Amino acid sequence: MNLVPVDIATIRMGQPLPFELRTERGVLLAQRGYVIHSRDEITYWTSRGMTLCVDMDASDDRQRAYVGKLHNMLRSERTLGEIQNVQIAPEDLFSRARPEKPPRPDWLELQARAHALLRDVGSENFLLRLDRLYAELRELVQHHPDATLFALIHLSATELRMYSATHAMLVYVVCSLAARDVLQWPEELDETLGKAALTMNISMTALQDQLAVQTQALTSEQIDAIERHAQRSFASLLELGVTDERWLLAVRHHHDRAPGPLADKKPALRIARLIQRADMFTSRLAPRVSRTPMSTSAAMQGCYFDEEHQVDDAGAALIKAVGVYSPGLYVRLASNELAVVIQRGKNTSTPKVAVVVNRAGMPTGEMIIRDTGLPGYKITASVPQRDVKVQVSLDRVLALI
């Protein structure tokens, strides 16, 4: 390795790293393509005595940056001696970094990683690992929103043992889409929103996973844990050193029954209300061993109207953002075909779908794409995933989105 220290001032926030970041001993800190959103993450490394380095020999962009620098020197009529002695610096590579769409993740690996993180709140680097999870999800929401919705809804219905982590990620995703596309909240609120959604249940992650597969009635101890989890999650975050007041208050109040216009609430309570509506909506769509999920219309109605039977600002924004039929849900068409929603449509009730069972009741060999905005293929009913007798491959569907 040819490890060269990086001037941390040249690292651009919000852009994929053009190469791997390592310590002076070669220990990998961040993969190429990883996005650093906050200087706090760099400070976390440097405050522990780490020197951030890059392996110049391993950089694909080194030669290109080198040639570009030589070309600029020739045009500026520098001497041959100066040109002969030119050396490429890490900042030259950073200056050439261009934002790219993040690659689609291995969703099973991401689900397992989130599950391990939220079950291990006491780990020394919990907040750093949370930063990385949030940053990765944020990039996916921005660049692959429909695929992200599909993957998380599919996983929440097919792998109940990791339900809590999958649910937390899904709540963040739908909240982020509503905040960005409908409510038009400032971009800087997204990190608080994301971290609050991901940590709202950290005091009962194991219990939430257990309840997803439990067939017996809840015990009094379980009921008590559920009722107290918002306050306990808030306390856990304080112990971890979280100082973001909006994050803390959003977690503390994310189960409050607080109807009324969002505009009348303080920012932390707006976030809490949006999370509360998303938490309720997505949990009603997810199956448990002991019950079938609600129909889409019933789950939507419960989210759309508040405790006083008025239209809820947060609930309405969520429905508008993800659609009445979100990617990942199953529907029956007017053609009597059974299909899975793969993309949101021009309006909330006309998504693009892929047929998995034809009108004769037989599985399709190749999935057929249908536009439900056409009368012959309009959606007539939602269908619980457990009633779909065809096993749908996650990777196969994601390739269509």
C-alpha positions as CSV (number, residue, x, y, z in Angstrom):
1,M,0.0,0.0,0.0
2,N,1.0,3.6,-0.6
3,L,-0.9,5.3,2.2
4,V,-1.0,9.0,2.0
5,P,-2.7,11.2,4.7
6,V,-5.8,13.1,3.5
7,D,-6.4,16.7,4.1
8,I,-9.8,16.3,5.8
9,A,-10.9,19.7,4.6
10,T,-11.0,18.3,1.1
11,I,-13.5,15.6,1.9
12,R,-16.9,16.7,0.5
13,M,-20.0,16.1,2.6
14,G,-22.8,14.4,0.8
15,Q,-20.8,13.0,-2.0
16,P,-19.6,9.4,-2.5
17,L,-16.0,8.8,-1.5
18,P,-13.9,8.2,-4.7
19,F,-11.7,5.7,-2.8
20,E,-11.4,3.8,0.4
21,L,-10.5,5.6,3.6
22,R,-8.0,3.9,5.8
23,T,-6.0,4.5,9.0
24,E,-2.3,5.1,8.8
25,R,-2.0,1.3,9.5
26,G,-4.2,0.4,6.6
27,V,-7.3,-0.5,8.6
28,L,-10.4,0.1,6.5
29,L,-12.7,2.9,7.8
30,A,-15.0,3.5,4.9
31,Q,-15.6,1.8,1.6
32,R,-15.4,3.6,-1.7
33,G,-18.8,5.1,-2.5
34,Y,-19.6,5.6,1.2
35,V,-21.2,9.0,1.8
36,I,-20.2,11.1,4.8
37,H,-22.9,13.6,5.6
38,S,-21.5,15.2,8.8
39,R,-18.1,16.4,9.9
40,D,-18.9,14.8,13.2
41,E,-18.2,11.4,11.7
42,I,-14.7,12.6,10.7
43,T,-14.2,14.1,14.1
44,Y,-15.2,10.7,15.7
45,W,-12.2,9.1,13.9
46,T,-9.6,11.9,14.4
47,S,-10.5,12.4,18.1
48,R,-9.3,8.8,18.6
49,G,-5.9,9.5,17.2
50,M,-6.6,8.1,13.7
51,T,-5.0,9.6,10.7
52,L,-7.2,9.3,7.6
53,C,-5.3,8.0,4.6
54,V,-5.9,6.7,1.1
55,D,-4.0,4.0,-0.7
56,M,-2.8,5.9,-3.8
57,D,-1.8,2.7,-5.6
58,A,-5.3,1.3,-5.3
59,S,-7.2,4.3,-6.7
60,D,-8.7,3.9,-10.1
61,D,-8.8,7.7,-10.5
62,R,-5.2,8.3,-9.7
63,Q,-3.9,8.1,-13.3
64,R,-6.8,10.2,-14.6
65,A,-6.2,12.9,-12.0
66,Y,-2.5,12.8,-12.6
67,V,-2.8,13.3,-16.4
68,G,-5.3,16.1,-15.8
69,K,-2.9,17.9,-13.5
70,L,0.0,17.5,-16.0
71,H,-2.3,18.9,-18.7
72,N,-3.1,22.0,-16.6
73,M,0.6,22.6,-15.9
74,L,1.5,22.4,-19.6
75,R,-1.2,24.9,-20.4
76,S,0.1,27.3,-17.7
77,E,3.6,27.1,-19.2
78,R,5.3,25.6,-16.1
79,T,8.9,24.5,-16.4
80,L,9.8,20.9,-17.3
81,G,11.4,20.5,-13.9
82,E,8.2,21.4,-12.2
83,I,6.2,19.1,-14.4
84,Q,8.7,16.2,-13.8
85,N,8.4,16.5,-10.1
86,V,4.6,16.8,-9.9
87,Q,2.9,14.4,-7.5
88,I,-0.8,13.6,-7.2
89,A,-2.4,14.5,-3.9
90,P,-5.5,13.0,-2.3
91,E,-7.4,16.2,-2.7
92,D,-6.9,16.0,-6.5
93,L,-8.9,12.8,-6.4
94,F,-11.6,14.2,-4.1
95,S,-12.0,17.2,-6.4
96,R,-12.9,14.9,-9.3
97,A,-15.5,13.0,-7.3
98,R,-19.0,13.2,-8.8
99,P,-22.2,12.3,-7.1
100,E,-23.4,8.9,-8.3
101,K,-26.5,6.9,-7.6
102,P,-25.6,4.4,-4.8
103,P,-25.7,0.8,-5.9
104,R,-28.7,-1.2,-4.8
105,P,-27.9,-3.1,-1.6
106,D,-28.0,-6.7,-0.6
107,W,-31.2,-6.2,1.3
108,L,-30.9,-9.3,3.4
109,E,-27.5,-8.2,4.5
110,L,-28.8,-4.7,5.3
111,Q,-31.7,-6.1,7.2
112,A,-29.4,-8.3,9.3
113,R,-27.0,-5.4,9.9
114,A,-29.9,-3.1,11.1
115,H,-31.2,-6.0,13.3
116,A,-27.8,-6.5,14.9
117,L,-27.4,-2.8,15.5
118,L,-30.7,-2.2,17.2
119,R,-30.3,-5.3,19.3
120,D,-26.9,-4.0,20.6
121,V,-27.6,-0.5,21.8
122,G,-24.9,-0.9,24.5
123,S,-22.1,-1.2,22.0
124,E,-19.3,1.4,22.1
125,N,-19.8,2.5,18.5
126,F,-23.6,2.4,18.4
127,L,-24.0,6.0,17.3
128,L,-21.4,5.7,14.6
129,R,-23.0,2.6,13.2
130,L,-26.4,4.3,13.4
131,D,-25.0,7.3,11.4
132,R,-23.9,4.8,8.7
133,L,-27.2,3.1,8.5
134,Y,-29.1,6.3,8.3
135,A,-26.8,7.7,5.6
136,E,-27.2,4.5,3.5
137,L,-31.0,4.6,3.8
138,R,-31.1,8.3,2.9
139,E,-29.2,7.7,-0.3
140,L,-31.5,4.8,-1.2
141,V,-34.6,6.9,-0.5
142,Q,-33.3,9.7,-2.7
143,H,-32.2,7.6,-5.6
144,H,-34.3,4.3,-5.5
145,P,-37.5,5.2,-3.6
146,D,-39.8,2.6,-5.1
147,A,-37.3,-0.2,-4.9
148,T,-36.6,0.7,-1.3
149,L,-40.3,0.7,-0.4
150,F,-40.8,-2.6,-2.2
151,A,-37.8,-4.3,-0.4
152,L,-38.8,-3.2,3.1
153,I,-42.5,-4.0,2.7
154,H,-41.5,-7.4,1.3
155,L,-39.1,-8.1,4.1
156,S,-41.5,-7.0,6.8
157,A,-43.9,-9.7,5.5
158,T,-41.5,-12.5,4.9
159,E,-38.9,-12.3,7.8
160,L,-40.7,-11.7,11.1
161,R,-37.7,-12.6,13.3
162,M,-36.2,-9.2,12.3
163,Y,-39.4,-7.3,12.3
164,S,-38.4,-4.5,14.6
165,A,-35.4,-3.3,12.5
166,T,-37.3,-3.7,9.2
167,H,-40.2,-1.8,10.6
168,A,-38.0,1.1,11.9
169,M,-36.3,1.4,8.5
170,L,-39.7,1.4,6.7
171,V,-41.1,4.1,9.0
172,Y,-38.1,6.3,8.2
173,V,-38.5,5.8,4.5
174,V,-42.2,6.6,4.3
175,C,-41.7,9.6,6.6
176,S,-38.8,10.9,4.6
177,L,-40.8,10.7,1.4
178,A,-43.7,12.5,3.0
179,A,-41.5,15.2,4.5
180,R,-39.6,15.8,1.3
181,D,-42.3,15.4,-1.4
182,V,-45.5,16.5,0.3
183,L,-44.8,18.5,3.4
184,Q,-41.6,20.1,1.9
185,W,-39.8,20.2,5.2
186,P,-36.3,21.7,5.2
187,E,-33.7,19.1,4.1
188,E,-31.7,19.5,7.4
189,L,-34.7,17.9,9.3
190,D,-34.2,14.6,7.6
191,E,-31.4,13.4,9.7
192,T,-33.3,14.1,12.9
193,L,-36.4,12.4,11.4
194,G,-34.4,9.4,10.3
195,K,-32.6,8.8,13.5
196,A,-35.7,9.3,15.6
197,A,-37.6,6.7,13.5
198,L,-34.7,4.2,13.6
199,T,-34.3,4.5,17.4
200,M,-38.0,5.0,18.6
201,N,-38.2,1.4,19.8
202,I,-34.6,0.7,20.9
203,S,-35.8,-0.1,24.4
204,M,-38.1,-2.9,23.2
205,T,-36.4,-4.2,20.0
206,A,-36.2,-7.8,21.2
207,L,-39.7,-7.7,22.6
208,Q,-41.1,-6.4,19.3
209,D,-39.4,-9.2,17.4
210,Q,-40.8,-11.7,19.9
211,L,-44.4,-10.3,19.5
212,A,-44.2,-10.7,15.8
213,V,-44.1,-14.4,16.1
214,Q,-45.9,-14.9,19.4
215,T,-49.2,-16.7,19.3
216,Q,-50.2,-16.3,23.0
217,A,-51.9,-13.2,24.5
218,L,-49.6,-10.5,25.8
219,T,-48.5,-10.8,29.4
220,S,-48.8,-7.9,31.9
221,E,-45.1,-7.4,31.7
222,Q,-45.2,-7.1,28.0
223,I,-48.0,-4.6,28.1
224,D,-46.1,-2.6,30.6
225,A,-42.9,-2.6,28.4
226,I,-44.9,-1.5,25.4
227,E,-46.6,1.4,27.3
228,R,-43.3,2.6,28.7
229,H,-41.0,2.1,25.7
230,A,-41.1,5.6,24.4
231,Q,-39.8,7.1,27.7
232,R,-37.3,4.3,28.0
233,S,-36.0,4.8,24.5
234,F,-35.7,8.5,25.3
235,A,-33.7,7.6,28.4
236,S,-31.4,5.2,26.5
237,L,-30.6,7.9,24.0
238,L,-29.7,10.3,26.8
239,E,-27.3,7.6,28.2
240,L,-25.7,7.2,24.8
241,G,-24.9,10.9,24.7
242,V,-27.5,12.1,22.2
243,T,-27.9,15.9,22.6
244,D,-30.2,16.7,19.6
245,E,-33.3,17.9,21.4
246,R,-35.6,17.4,18.5
247,W,-34.5,13.8,18.1
248,L,-34.9,13.1,21.8
249,L,-38.4,14.7,22.0
250,A,-39.6,13.1,18.8
251,V,-38.7,9.6,20.3
252,R,-40.3,10.5,23.7
253,H,-43.5,11.7,22.1
254,H,-43.8,9.3,19.1
255,H,-46.8,7.5,20.7
256,D,-48.7,10.6,21.8
257,R,-52.2,11.0,20.6
258,A,-52.0,14.6,19.5
259,P,-54.4,15.5,16.8
260,G,-54.4,18.9,15.2
261,P,-52.6,20.8,12.4
262,L,-48.9,20.1,12.0
263,A,-48.3,23.9,11.5
264,D,-49.4,24.5,15.1
265,K,-46.8,22.1,16.6
266,K,-43.1,22.6,17.4
267,P,-40.7,20.9,15.0
268,A,-39.9,18.0,17.4
269,L,-43.6,17.3,17.8
270,R,-44.3,17.6,14.1
271,I,-41.7,14.8,13.6
272,A,-43.2,12.8,16.4
273,R,-46.7,13.0,14.8
274,L,-45.4,12.0,11.4
275,I,-43.6,9.0,13.0
276,Q,-46.7,8.1,15.0
277,R,-48.9,8.0,11.9
278,A,-46.3,6.1,9.9
279,D,-45.7,3.6,12.7
280,M,-49.4,2.9,12.9
281,F,-49.9,2.7,9.1
282,T,-47.0,0.4,8.3
283,S,-47.6,-1.9,11.3
284,R,-51.2,-2.5,10.3
285,L,-50.0,-3.6,6.8
286,A,-47.5,-6.0,8.3
287,P,-48.5,-9.6,9.2
288,R,-47.9,-11.3,12.5
289,V,-48.0,-15.0,13.2
290,S,-51.2,-14.4,15.3
291,R,-53.1,-12.2,12.8
292,T,-53.4,-11.2,9.2
293,P,-52.6,-7.7,8.2
294,M,-55.4,-5.1,7.7
295,S,-56.6,-4.4,4.3
296,T,-55.0,-1.5,2.6
297,S,-58.1,0.6,2.7
298,A,-58.6,0.0,6.5
299,A,-55.0,0.8,7.3
300,M,-55.2,3.9,5.1
301,Q,-58.4,5.1,6.7
302,G,-56.9,4.7,10.2
303,C,-53.9,6.8,9.2
304,Y,-55.8,9.4,7.2
305,F,-58.2,10.4,10.0
306,D,-57.1,11.5,13.4
307,E,-58.5,10.7,16.8
308,E,-61.2,13.3,16.3
309,H,-62.2,11.9,12.9
310,Q,-60.7,14.8,11.1
311,V,-58.3,14.6,8.2
312,D,-54.8,14.3,9.7
313,D,-52.1,16.4,8.1
314,A,-49.4,13.8,8.7
315,G,-51.5,10.9,7.7
316,A,-52.7,12.5,4.5
317,A,-49.1,13.4,3.6
318,L,-48.0,9.8,4.1
319,I,-50.8,8.4,1.8
320,K,-50.0,11.0,-0.8
321,A,-46.3,10.2,-0.7
322,V,-46.4,6.4,-0.8
323,G,-49.8,5.9,-2.5
324,V,-52.9,4.0,-1.5
325,Y,-51.1,0.9,-2.9
326,S,-47.5,1.1,-2.0
327,P,-44.8,-0.9,-3.8
328,G,-44.6,-4.3,-2.1
329,L,-48.4,-4.8,-1.7
330,Y,-50.4,-7.3,-3.6
331,V,-53.6,-6.5,-5.5
332,R,-56.3,-8.1,-7.7
333,L,-57.0,-6.4,-11.0
334,A,-60.1,-6.0,-13.0
335,S,-58.6,-8.6,-15.4
336,N,-58.8,-11.1,-12.5
337,E,-55.0,-11.2,-12.4
338,L,-53.0,-11.2,-9.2
339,A,-50.2,-8.7,-9.1
340,V,-47.6,-7.0,-6.9
341,V,-47.2,-3.3,-6.9
342,I,-43.7,-2.3,-8.1
343,Q,-43.9,1.5,-8.7
344,R,-46.1,4.4,-7.5
345,G,-48.2,5.9,-10.3
346,K,-49.3,9.3,-11.5
347,N,-51.9,9.3,-8.7
348,T,-52.1,7.5,-5.4
349,S,-54.4,4.7,-6.7
350,T,-53.0,3.8,-10.1
351,P,-49.5,2.2,-9.5
352,K,-47.6,0.1,-11.9
353,V,-47.8,-3.6,-11.1
354,A,-46.3,-6.9,-12.1
355,V,-48.6,-9.9,-12.6
356,V,-47.6,-13.0,-10.7
357,V,-50.8,-15.1,-11.2
358,N,-52.7,-15.0,-14.5
359,R,-56.5,-14.9,-14.9
360,A,-56.5,-18.7,-15.0
361,G,-55.0,-18.9,-11.6
362,M,-51.6,-20.1,-12.8
363,P,-48.2,-18.5,-11.9
364,T,-46.8,-16.4,-14.7
365,G,-43.5,-17.5,-16.2
366,E,-42.4,-14.0,-16.9
367,M,-43.9,-11.2,-14.9
368,I,-46.2,-9.0,-17.0
369,I,-46.2,-5.3,-16.3
370,R,-49.6,-3.6,-16.1
371,D,-50.6,0.0,-15.8
372,T,-53.5,0.1,-13.4
373,G,-54.6,3.5,-14.7
374,L,-56.1,1.6,-17.7
375,P,-59.7,0.5,-17.1
376,G,-59.1,-3.1,-18.0
377,Y,-56.4,-3.4,-15.3
378,K,-57.7,-1.2,-12.5
379,I,-57.2,-2.4,-9.0
380,T,-60.4,-4.1,-7.5
381,A,-59.0,-5.2,-4.2
382,S,-55.9,-5.5,-2.0
383,V,-54.7,-9.1,-1.2
384,P,-52.8,-10.2,1.9
385,Q,-49.4,-11.6,1.1
386,R,-50.2,-14.8,2.9
387,D,-53.0,-15.5,0.4
388,V,-50.6,-15.3,-2.5
389,K,-49.6,-18.9,-3.2
390,V,-46.6,-17.9,-5.4
391,Q,-43.2,-17.3,-3.9
392,V,-42.0,-14.0,-5.3
393,S,-38.2,-13.5,-5.6
394,L,-37.1,-10.1,-4.2
395,D,-34.2,-9.8,-6.6
396,R,-36.3,-10.7,-9.6
397,V,-38.9,-8.0,-8.8
398,L,-36.2,-5.3,-7.9
399,A,-34.7,-5.9,-11.4
400,L,-38.1,-4.6,-12.8
401,I,-38.1,-1.4,-10.8
